[in-house]
Amino acid sequence: MDETVLTLGRALLLPQTVWRAAKVSLLIGTLLVLINQGDLILAGVWPSLWKILLTYLVPYGVTSYAAAATACDLPAANASAPSDEGDVS
């Protein structure tokens, strides 16, 4: 069997991991900015840029880690899953 081991670092850089994390970050980050900073924005005062960036960065980090960890665990889970082949019960 010639299988390449998927490390967490490699899984974090997979296009599907990055794309999923970016989509979730855009949606959740926007909602969090509106919830946490909406009153300031409606008053015409913009919050600190670092607060807005951090609000988008946190969901990106959580989503990318969860997707990468799942991608790393899938091959091991599939290899250890019981096989139905030859089972006559």
N, C-alpha and C positions, 0 to 999 in steps of 0.2 A: 504494500500500500504506500503510495507516494502522496502523503498529505502535508501541506504546509501548515505549521502551527500559527494560528491567528493570535497575536499578542494584543494586549489592550491598546498599546500605542498605535499599532497598525489599524485596529478596529476603529479607533477615534478618527483616523484619517480617511476611512472609506467614504466614497462619495455619498452613499445612501445615508450614512450616519450624519455627515455634515449637513446634507439637505434636510433631513428630518429635524435635526436640532435647530437649524435656521428657521424653518417654518414654525415650529413650536415657539421658539424664542420671539419671533415677530408677533405672533398672536398673543401669547401670554404676557410678554413684555409690554405690549401696547395696553393691554387691559390693566396691568399693574401700574403703569405710568398714569393712566386715567384715574384709577382708584386712589393712588397715593399722592399724586401731584395735580390732580384735576382742578382742585380749587384754586391753586396758584396760577395754573394756565388760564383758567377762565377769568381770573382777575388781571390778566395781562402781564404777570410776572413769571419769567421762565426759571424753573429750578436749575440747580447746578448741573452742568453737563455730566459730571462724574456720577451723579445719582441716576440720571437717565441711562447712561451706558451700563452701569451696574445692574439696573433693573432688567436690561436685556441680556446681560452676560450670565446671570444666575440661571434662568431657565435654559439657556443654551448649554451651560455646563452640566446641569442635571440631566437633560435629555440626551446629550452626547454620551455621558458616562453610562446611563442606563442602556442605551442602544448598543454601545461597544461591549459592555459586560455581557449582555444577552448574546451578542454575536460570538463572543469568545466561549460562552457556555454551551451553545447549541451543538457544536461537533461532539463535545464530551457527552452531552445528554443523549444524542442520537446513537453514539457508540455503545453506551451502557444500557440503552432501552432493550427490554426483552423482545426477541424476534417471534413473530407469529408463524414463521416458516417451519414446517414439520410438526406443528402442534396439532394433534388429532383429537383434542378433547372437546 
